[in-house]
Structure formats: structure tokens, C-alpha cells
């Protein structure tokens, strides 16, 4: 298979939506019958984002093989039919780590190790390994043109034009055309400077995606084309949209996919975009509306729960409902203030997280949901806290806690499991409190077996499932009997029965906690069954059973 490469860069400023652009390009090329794969190259020095604060970098997206990756891989999976892995996300830290390890092992035969060629060759090798995986490999370069840490990546993709040939490589630059309200004008100068910077490094972009609040007139496109030395029909308007799932359709209307296959000298079928058009029709004309409270400590930065926010949205789409999320900071809103907020919602989500900050507020929210019959969905830490709340207030274990928060608790219903079977590697994993932070977690896809007659089984409609994990602490099996006798239902277990994956309450309209992160597998065209079921329960609360 002769894989062709599309390199996506960004200029002027960050957060222009390179990830969404790359994902949308993937969706359009798939609609033309091509197979695609996408890779994210991040300039930061961390080996991976696994230990980074969500306030700094947003959520950590987890792949089936357990890679902790950039959140843009979530966009890639939601827009395409591809499952990504470790080889689809590289950071400067990972690249340099590999180069230094090779130097220590003597692989460079005592030579002086330099950015060029050693670092750039390592980057090129990371990219080239995608060859043969799909018809098109889309490679997004993180950061902004001009960032010093991104220069080795830019140099590497510059060299690849010579290595692979012009017909096998395409440079797409995402830039910004601001609207100056006081002057009533769109300004092209930032785009001109950004492209000039890119060209000074040796890359001549063939397509420009111009982020803007306003439509670009023919005159503006002509001016950009002239000063940036690109063809006028390759200056693409990337106007702000109300819904991100509209982007592939807008790009198609601008002729982006046609320009791409033209640049790469490819023949494809006409695009089939019916599924995306039907999706947008459902999004724009919902029959119902519900309000969901998300009670967490990272709510001030929406990117911290990016996949979760999207999965909730998908659950609404599955039920022809719009979903309004009330983000509640569990570290600040407590007591009567919290109750007043929760009185106004149709469902409550407590998401994942790490550390003890904000835990009391989350426990209050869970208690409210259990006692008031409000649909509740606990994810990862949210599931663990649901177990703690139930143990304390129903099972009579008033001191129940997690050893993450209270190492010496007399009733550690949640604890650090020292030994467990890893289904992905077919090995016994061992860990303790002294293990490195990045090495103590259960990561990636694990199988789970559901119990018939439970909410979980009803939602999935099957017995055996696979879901992705990212956590350190587990349900303590020593407390299974006492909690089950008190009414806690263990509705999902690992195939060997060792790991508790899902808990729920039978005498509640909808109360479920899962140890995994179902949001990582939810897609707009294929909403996750647990989110669809949860939103359905919220609709039943709001409208009654007639919804």
C-alpha cells in the first residue's frame, strides 16, 4: 500500500482547532472510500501527558493498548472509524528519551548526537512507521509555527517531502483571519506572517484553512492566495460553527476534500456524507431537553472532561434530546448551595479524577442522587466514591474510605490492589505505594462480563464487553459480601471474577458506577450505550415515562 502523508500545522496562535481539522479531514477522506490513520506529534518534553495536570493540558485520552495520549486522539476516534494506539502519539520527551537511550547503548558508534540528523531521524521514523497502515496518514504537529520546541518536528516533515516525493506529501496550514470589530474588517496580515514563517523554515503550504468568525469573501481569499503564494481555490474558510460535528460538512462545501485528492494526485469515489447530514439534522432539531449536573474539580476547564462532555452529548443525540450540562465545582459548592443546584437537574455525573481535593462535595452529590432517585452515573473515581458513600450510609461502615485519601482507614472498601491479572499482556502485574506514578495504573482495554437482568446488561444488550481503564485503585473484594447483602449490585466483573468493574442499585431509577471510562469509546455516529441509557433515564425523570 502506497500511503500518502498529509501534514497539518498551525500558526498565529494556539487552540485554532488543528485536531478537529485533522479529524474532519479524516472523516471526509473516509467518506470518499479511503482508509485513513492519524498521528499527533506534541512538542512538549513530557514523555506522555499521563502525569500532567488537566488544567494545563486538558484530558488524557486512553487507547485500547493503554497509551496515555493527547486529547486530540479522542477527536480522531470520534470522527473516523480508526482505533488508535501508542504509535499514534509522540512527544518531544518520548523522541529525546529514545535518542538518549540509543546513545547510552552505543548505537551511534560514539558520534556526536545532534538535533539534525539524530532527533529528526527519530521523528521521521515515528512517522514513517505508519506507511502501509492506510491510504492516507494525517500527521498533526502540535503547537504553533515559531515555537522553539517544535522546530525539530517541522524540520522532519520538511525532509519527508524529499524522501517521499511531492505526490505523496501535502502540507495543510491552519491559520487565523481575525475580524476587527471596530474597523469592520477581516485582517489577513497574521496569516501572511504565519505562512512567511513556515516558508522560511522550508515548507510551502499548499492548502490554507483559515479560522474566522466571518465568511471569507472572494476578495479576501484572492488577497491571501496572492500574498501566501497558494491557489485561490485552496484558501478554505474554516468559519466558527455552533456544533463541531458540522465541520466535515462545512469543509466539504468549501471543496477541501476535492482539493486534497487533487494535490495528492488521487482518484476516489464521490463522498458519501449521509450519516453526517442525518446526525446534524438530529442535533439541530431535538425533540427533548434535559439538564445534567457534572460534579467535579476540573470543571473550570472544559477540555479537562472533553471526551466525557462529548459522550454526554452523544447520549442526547441517541435520544433526540439536547443536553444542558451544569458544571459544578465540588471543591467550592457544598451543602445547601449544592442541593439547590441538584434540585434543578435531571441527572448527576461524578467523573474520574485523582487526589483528595473536592471529594466531600462529590460524596454529597452521590448521596443526594441515591436518596432522591435522581439518575446517577459514576465514572472511575465516581464509581469508587459511590461505593464509599453506600458503605458509609447504607452498609453501616461509617469509616469506610479509599486508601488513596485515608491510608489507615479501618474499612478500605477501595484500595491499591497489589497484584492483578493483566488481560492485555497475559501476565501478573504487581504494584505498591512506592511504584512510580506512571506505572501503578490499570491502563487500556480490559474485558468485562455483565450479569443478566441488570441495568448494565440492559444497556449493552450483551454479556461480554471491553472498555478502557485509567486508574490506580480498585474495589476491595474483602467487602463484597457485606456490601451485596446491603443491596449493592455487582453487575460487571472481569472474566475471572477478580475485578469489580460495574456497581449499581436495583431499587433506584438509574444508579450505576463503572470503574472504566466509557466516554473514550463513544462516537457521534455510534453513541455509547451507557450514556444513551443514562440520558434516557434523565428524560424519564424530566418528562415521565412518556419520553
N, C-alpha and C positions, 0 to 999 in steps of 0.2 A: 504494500500500500504506500503510495507516494503522499505522505502527509504534507500539507501546506500550512504555513505558520502566519498567524495574524498577531502583531504586537500592538498592544493598547497602552498608550502613555497618557499622562495628564499634565496640564500646565496651568499657570496663573495662580491657582490656589487649590487647596485640598477639598475633599468632600464634594467634588463635582459629579460623582456617580460613575466612576470608571468601572466599578464592579457590576453595577446594573447595566452599563453599556455592554460590557463583555458578555454578561449573561443573556442580554437581549439579542446580541449578535448570534450567540449560540442557538437561541430559540428560533431565530429566523432561518439559519442555515439548516437546522433540523427539519424545519417546515418545508425546505426545498429537497429533502431526501438525503442530505449529507449526514454523516456521523461526525460528532464533534467531541473534543475534550478541552478543558480549560485549566490553566495553571496561574497561580498568583505568586509573584516574586516580591517579597517585602524587604525594604532596605534596613529595617531596624536590627540591632545587634542581638536581641534575644534569640535563642535557638528556636523557640516557638512561643506563641502567645499564652501558653498554659499557666504561667505564674504571673501574668500581667493583670493589674487592676482593671476591672471592666470600665471604670470611669476614664481610664486613659485610652483604652483600645477597643471598647465595646465587647460584645460577647466572644467567647471561644467556641468555634464550631467544631464538632467532633465527627470524624468519618467512621465508616464501618471498621476499618483496620486500627482504630484507636488513635489516629493522629489528631492532635490539638492544633487547629488551623485558624486562619483569618476568617472573619465573619463573611467575607465575600464568597467563600466557597459555599456558604448557605444560599446565597443568591444563585450561584451556578447550578446547584442541585434543584432549586425551586423552578428555574426556568428551562432546564433541559432534562433529558432522560438519563443522565450520566450519574453514576455513583463515584465520588472522588476518594482519593487516598493520600497517603504520606507523600507520594511523588508529585502531588499537585500543589504543594505549598512549600516554598523555600524562603528562608530569611537570610540576611547577611550573616547573622550569627551561625546559622547552620552551614552556610558556604565556608565561612572562615574556619569553623570548627573542623570541617573535613580537610581543608588545606593544611591547617596546623598539624592535624593528626598524621597526614601523609608526610609532612616534613619531619616529624618526630620519628616516623618509621623508616626514614631514609629514602622515600620514594622519589625524591627529586635529585638523588645522587650527589648531594652536597652543594647543589646550585643555590644561588641567591633566589629566595622566593619573593616574587613581586606581584603587584595587583594585575599587571599585564606581563606575562600571559597566564600566570597560575590561577589567580582568582577568577579572571574572565573565562578561562578554560573550564573551570569547575562549574560556573554558571551555565555556560554553553552545554556542558554535558548534562546538567539537570534538565535543560530544555529539550535537547535532542533525544533524550530517553522517551519522549512522547511520540517519536516517529514510529509509525505503524499502528498506533493506538486508535486513530480515527482519520477521517478525510481531512479535517481541519483541526489544528491545535491553536487555541486562542491563549495568548500569554499576556497577562496584565502586569505591568510594572507599577508597584505601589509608590506612593509619594508624588512629588511634583518636580517637573523638569527644573534643574538648577540646584536641587538638594545635593549636598556633597556626598552623602552616603549612598545615593542612588546611581552615582556615576559608573561604577563597575558594571551594573546591570545594563545601563544604556550602551556602554561600550560593547558589551557582549552581544546585544541584539544588533548593533551596527555591524559587527563582524559576521554575524549569521547571514546577512544579505549576500556577502561574498561567498560564504560557504555553501549556501543552499540555492542561490540564484534568484533573480528578480521575480520570475513567475511563481516561485514557491514561498515568497515572503511579502507581507503587506504591513505597512505602518499606518495605524489609525491614532490620531491625537485628539484627546478630549480637552477642549479649551472653554473659555468663558467670554461671553459678549454681554457686558453689563448694560442695564438700562439706567441712564442718569435721569431721574425724575424731574429735577429742576430744569434741565435743558430739554427734556422731552426727546432724548436721542439714545440710540444704541451706539456703543463705542467699540470699535474694532481694534484699538491700539493694544490692549492686553493680549489679544490673540496674536497680533503681529509680532509682539515681543517674545511671546512664548514659542512661536514657530521659529523665530530667528535664533533663539537659544538652542532649540533642538537641532536646527540645521548647523549651528556652529560646532556641535558635537559630531556631526557627520550623518545625521538621519534626516531624510527629506520625507515628511509625512505625505501620503497620497490621499488620505481622507481626513477631513476635519469634522468632528462632532462638536457643534457649538452650543454649549449650555446657555440658555437665555430665558428671560421671563416673557419676551415678546417674540412674535414671528419675525424671522429674518426676511426682509424684502429682497427682491431680485437685485436691487442696487447694493444692498449691504453684502449679499453673497458675492456679487461681482467684485466689490472692493476687497473683500477678504481673499478671494481667489487670486486677484492681481498681486496683492502685496505678499501673499504667502506662497505664491507660485504653485497653486493646485488648480485642477479643472473646476469650473464653476459648479457643475452638477455633483461634485464631490465635497461641496460645502454643505453639510447636513444640519438642519435645525434640530436641536435637542431641547425643545421647549419644556418648561415645567409642566407636569401633569398632576391631576388630582390623585390618581392611583398608579402606583409603579408598574402594575401589570398591563398598563396601556402602552408602555414604552415600545415593546416589539412592534405593535401595530403602527405607532407613530413613525418609527424608523422605516417601516416598510412603505408607508405613504410618502416618505421623503426619498424612497428609492435606494436606501442604504444597502440592502441585500443584493440588489442588482449591480450596484457599483462594486461591491466586494467580489462577486464572482467574475465580473468584468476584469478587475485588476489582477485576479489570480488566474485568468485565462481558463475558466472552468465552464462546463455545461451542466446545468441542473434542470430539474423539472420546475414548473411554476409552483410558488409556495402555497401550501395548504394551511390556512390560518383559522379555520372554522372553530377549533377548540378555544383559541384565544378570543375570538369575536363573541362566542357564546359566553365565555367567562365574563367579559366586560359587560355584556347585556345583563347578566345576573347581578353584577356588582352595582351597576347604575340604577337598577330598578328592584331593590329589595322589597319583599312583602312584609317583613317583620323587623323589629329593632329590639335589642336587649342591651343592658348595661352590665359590665363585668368589672369587679374590683381586682386589681393586681396589687397584692400587698408584699412589697419587697424593700430592699435597702438601696438598690441601684436605680430606682425609678426616675431619678433626676436626669439620667442619660438614657434615652430611649434605645440607643444602639446596644446597651447592656443586655437587653432582652429581645434582640432583633428577631431571631427565629421564633421565639415564643409569641411575640406580637403578631407575626405573620401567620402562625399556626392558628391563633385565636380568630384572626380574620378569615382564614380558610374554613374554619368551623362554621363561621357565619355564612359564608358562601354556600356551603353544603346544605344549609337550611334556609336559603333565601332570606337571610337576615343581615342587617347591618349591626356591627358590634361597637359600642362605645366603651372604651376602657378607662376606668378611673384609676390612675396610678397613685397608690397610697404609700407614703414613706413610713415603713414600720418602725423606723428609729425616731420619728417625730410625732406621729399621730397615734394616740393611745386613749384608752378609757372612753368617756362619753363622746369625744370627738370622733373616735374610730367607729363607735356604734352608729352615730348619726350618718356617717358615710356609708356604712354597710347596710343600713336600713333602706337605702335608695338603689341598691343593686340587685341583679337577678342571679348572680353567681360570683364566687370568690376563687381566685387562683393565688396560691402561695408558691412562688417559683424556687429554683435552686439558688445556691449561694454557699459561701464559706464564712466561718467565723461566728462569734457570739453576738456581734452588734445587730440590733434590730430583732432579736429572737423573741423577746416578750410580746412585742406588737404582733408578730406573726402568730404566736400561740393564742393571743386574744381573738384574732380573726378566725382561726380554726375553731375555737370554742364557740364563737358566735355562729359559724356555719353549722356546726353539729347540733347545737341546741335549738336553732331557729329553722332548721330544714332548708337552708339555702344551699343550692348545689355548690359543691366544693371540689376543687381539683388541686391536689398537692403534687408537685414535681420535684423529684430528687430530695433536697433538703425539706421541701414542703411535705413530702411523704413521711420523712423521719419525724418531723415536728407533729404530724397528725398522730403518729404512734405515741409520741411522748404525751401529747395532750390527752389522748384516750387512756393511756396508762395511769396518768395522774388523776383524772376526773371521773373515770368510769371503772377502771380496774382496781382502784384503791391504792395504787403505788404512788403516793404523794410526792416522793422524792425522785421519781423516775426522770432520767435525763440522758443526754448523749455525752460520751466521754470527750467529745470534741469541745464541749462547753464546760463540763464539770468532770474532770478526770477521776475524781474519787467518789462519784455518786454511788449510793448503795444499790441503786437499781438502774444499771446501764442498759436500758432497752435498745439503745443504739450505741454501737461500739466499733472499734477498729478490729476487724476480723484478721487474725494473724496469718491464717492460711486458707487458701481457697483455690478451687479448680478453675483454670483459665481455659475456656472452650476454644478460644481463638488459636492458642498455641499448644493445646493438649498437654499442659504442664501444671504443676502445683506452684502457685505463687505464694511467696512469704513476704511479710512486711511487719514493721513495728513503728513505734512513735519516733524512732531515730532515723527512719528511712528518709531519703531526700524527698522534698515536697513533690517534685515532678514524677517520682517513682512509686508513690504509695496509692495511686488511684486505680480503680477499675475503669478501664477506658475501652471504648469501641462497642461493637455489636455483640450481644450475648443472647442466646436463645431463652425463651420463657414459655412455660406450659400453663395454660389457663384452665381454671376449674369451671366446668359446665354449670349453667344456672346463675352465674354471677354477672354483674354489670360489665366487667371487662370482657367476658366471653360474648355477651350480647353485642357489645360494641364492635369487636373484631370479627365475630362470626366464624371463628376457627379456634382450634386448640393450641397450635404451635405458632409462635411469633418470634421475631427477632427485633431488638431495639438497642439503641446506643446509650452508653453509660459515660458518666464523668463524675465520680465521687470517691471518697475515701472510706466513709463509714457505712455500716450495714446494720440491718435488723438483727438483734441478738436472739438466736434460736432458743436460748435458755428461757425466754419469756413467751414462747409460742403458746403453750398450754393455758397459762393464766390469762393472756390477752384474748385468745379464742373463746375461752369459757365466758369472758365478759362481753363477747359479742363482736370482736374484730374478725373480719373475714379475710383470710389469706387467699386471694383469688388468682395470684400468679406466682409461680415458683420456677427456679431453674430446673431443667430436666432431671437432675439428680436430687432435687428437693433441698439442696443445701442453702440456697439463697432466696430470700423473700423479695419478690420483685413488685408485687401489687397488693395493696390492702384496700378494703372498702367496708362500708357498713350496710348491712342488709335492711335495716329498719329506717332508712333515710332516703329521701327522693333521689339523691345522687351525691355520694360522698366517696371519692376514690383518690388514692395516692399511689404513685408509681416511682420506683427507685431510679428508673431510666429517664431519658429526655426525649419524649415522643415528638417534640417540636422539630427535631433535626430531620425527621423523615416526612414531614408534611409539605405538600406542594399545592399550589392553587388549583391545578387541574386534577389533583388527587388528594383531597383533604384527609388528614389523619383521623382514623375512626374514633379515637378517644376525644379529640376536640369537637368533632361533629356531634358525638353523643352528649358531651358536656353542654354545648350551646343549645342542643335540643332540650335538655333538662332546664336550662335557664329560660328558654322560651315557654316551657310548660309552667314555670313559676310565674312568669310575667302575664301570660295570656290564658293560662289554664290549659287543659289537655286538648283544646280545640286547635292549638297552633300546629 
